[in-house]
């Protein structure tokens, strides 16, 4: 066994006993590798020193203070149509729908208000009459009378 | 705990209190290790659960409650860190001198023959070696070996897969051991 997997086994053995086969492999490696044997001693003793450091323990009363502070606030809408929709549509879809539906509705209203589009053929003579002759030739080509 | 969270999300104030009671230890440890200050960590806990109460209704999967509340806590803690513009790690020096827990509670559940034998000098060296670890490794090491969090709790606290937590922990312990070995070799001494 190489040193890298041995290091991982050493670490895992600190959390609990290894399976017998793995423990035997680790023991064999530690017998044959003085460097890893020294590392193992440092790991165990360093681990004991680390565990002796003061843990982060919440002070008494913190939970009560946090609860009191939180419950002063009103919860944001938990029920009703919003909650129902939240279950049906992912956030991205809800955002897309919220953005595009009003835009499409406005476009439709504007189109209806503008009335039907005049699709009759262009009267070349009428167009040409409001253009300078040179511009008319450029835009309308040979159709200019 | 999941059921408490579900009921809290439906507006049950009593369930919210019980859920907070069960989960605030992990949130406090996370905030304390990010900010390095007990007062700031307490503020983060309060702000986190205030936000949680207001927004629990948006939590779709109550089984992910711990990861969700820790995610809120991380954002609150990082905002606080930015606002005070200080380095985001706990004062490791404080660990060498302060033998009481951050909450003023004595460390009462870990005495062992090995620990009794650890000298103040040895502890200072271990803390020095920890200070040389990569921050992502040190944070996992401290949450696991100092604060005693389970792998899943650390994964929830940091928003990482459990496998990543395990590999970071193994690397952190190995790196710490190798640093200690180097330090002792240079100083010609035995480990603490």
Contacts between the chains, C-beta under 8 A, distances in Angstrom:
chain1	res1	chain2	res2	distance
A	7	B	170	7.1
A	7	B	174	4.2
A	7	B	177	8.0
A	8	B	170	4.8
A	8	B	174	7.6
A	10	B	173	7.5
A	10	B	174	7.3
A	10	B	177	7.8
A	11	B	169	6.7
A	11	B	170	4.0
A	11	B	173	4.4
A	11	B	174	6.3
A	12	B	170	7.0
A	14	B	173	6.9
A	38	B	181	5.8
A	39	B	174	7.4
A	39	B	177	5.0
A	39	B	178	6.2
A	39	B	181	5.8
A	40	B	177	7.5
A	41	B	191	6.2
A	42	B	177	4.3
A	42	B	178	7.5
A	42	B	180	4.3
A	42	B	181	4.6
A	42	B	184	7.2
A	42	B	191	5.3
A	43	B	173	5.8
A	43	B	174	7.1
A	43	B	176	7.2
A	43	B	177	3.6
A	44	B	114	7.9
A	45	B	114	7.2
A	45	B	122	7.9
A	45	B	180	7.6
A	45	B	191	4.5
A	45	B	192	5.9
A	46	B	126	5.4
A	46	B	129	7.0
A	46	B	173	7.7
A	46	B	176	5.1
A	46	B	177	5.6
A	46	B	180	4.9
A	46	B	191	7.4
A	46	B	192	7.8
A	47	B	145	6.4
A	47	B	173	6.6
A	48	B	112	7.0
A	48	B	114	4.0
A	48	B	115	5.7
A	48	B	118	6.4
A	49	B	115	7.8
A	49	B	118	5.0
A	49	B	122	6.0
A	49	B	123	5.4
A	49	B	126	4.0
A	49	B	192	5.8
A	50	B	126	6.2
A	50	B	130	7.1
A	50	B	141	6.8
A	50	B	142	7.8
A	50	B	145	4.6
A	50	B	146	6.1
A	50	B	176	7.4
A	51	B	110	5.8
A	51	B	115	6.9
A	51	B	145	5.5
A	51	B	146	6.9
A	52	B	107	7.5
A	52	B	110	6.6
A	52	B	115	4.3
A	52	B	118	5.6
A	52	B	123	6.8
A	53	B	95	4.9
A	53	B	123	7.4
A	53	B	127	7.4
A	53	B	142	7.9
A	53	B	146	4.8
A	54	B	95	6.9
A	54	B	98	6.0
A	54	B	99	6.1
A	54	B	100	5.8
A	54	B	101	4.7
A	54	B	102	6.6
A	54	B	107	5.6
A	54	B	146	7.5
A	55	B	29	7.5
A	55	B	101	5.6
A	55	B	102	7.9
A	55	B	107	6.7
A	55	B	146	5.4
A	55	B	147	4.6
A	55	B	148	6.1
A	56	B	28	6.2
A	56	B	29	4.1
A	56	B	32	4.0
A	56	B	33	6.4
A	56	B	41	7.3
A	56	B	101	7.1
A	56	B	102	5.1
A	56	B	103	7.9
A	56	B	146	7.6
A	56	B	147	5.1
A	57	B	25	7.4
A	57	B	28	7.8
A	57	B	101	4.2
A	57	B	102	6.3
A	57	B	103	4.3
A	57	B	105	4.9
A	58	B	24	5.8
A	58	B	25	5.6
A	58	B	28	4.0
A	58	B	42	7.7
A	58	B	45	7.0
A	58	B	103	5.6
A	59	B	38	7.3
A	59	B	42	7.0
A	59	B	102	7.6
A	59	B	103	3.6
A	59	B	104	6.1
A	59	B	105	7.6
A	60	B	103	7.2
A	62	B	24	6.7
A	62	B	28	6.8
A	62	B	42	5.7
A	62	B	45	6.0
A	62	B	103	7.7
A	63	B	17	7.9
A	63	B	20	5.8
A	63	B	21	5.0
A	63	B	24	5.2
A	65	B	42	7.8
A	65	B	46	6.4
A	66	B	20	6.0
A	66	B	24	6.3
A	66	B	45	5.2
A	66	B	46	4.7
A	66	B	48	7.9
A	66	B	49	4.6
A	66	B	50	7.7
A	67	B	16	7.2
A	67	B	17	4.7
A	67	B	20	5.4
A	67	B	21	7.9
A	67	B	49	7.0
A	69	B	46	4.9
A	69	B	49	7.4
A	69	B	50	5.6
A	70	B	16	7.2
A	70	B	20	7.3
A	70	B	46	7.6
A	70	B	49	4.5
A	70	B	50	4.5
A	70	B	52	7.0
A	70	B	53	4.0
A	70	B	54	8.0
A	71	B	13	5.7
A	71	B	16	7.1
A	71	B	17	7.8
A	71	B	53	6.6
A	73	B	50	5.7
A	73	B	53	6.0
A	73	B	54	5.4
A	74	B	54	7.5
A	75	B	11	6.1
A	75	B	53	5.9
A	75	B	54	5.6
A	75	B	55	8.0
A	75	B	56	7.0
A	75	B	57	6.5
A	76	B	54	5.0
A	76	B	55	5.9
A	76	B	57	6.2
A	76	B	58	7.7
A	77	B	57	6.5
A	78	B	9	6.6
A	78	B	10	6.4
A	78	B	11	5.6
A	78	B	56	7.5
A	78	B	57	3.6
A	79	B	10	7.8
A	79	B	11	8.0
A	79	B	57	7.8
A	83	B	57	6.5
A	86	B	58	7.2
A	86	B	60	7.5
A	87	B	60	7.6
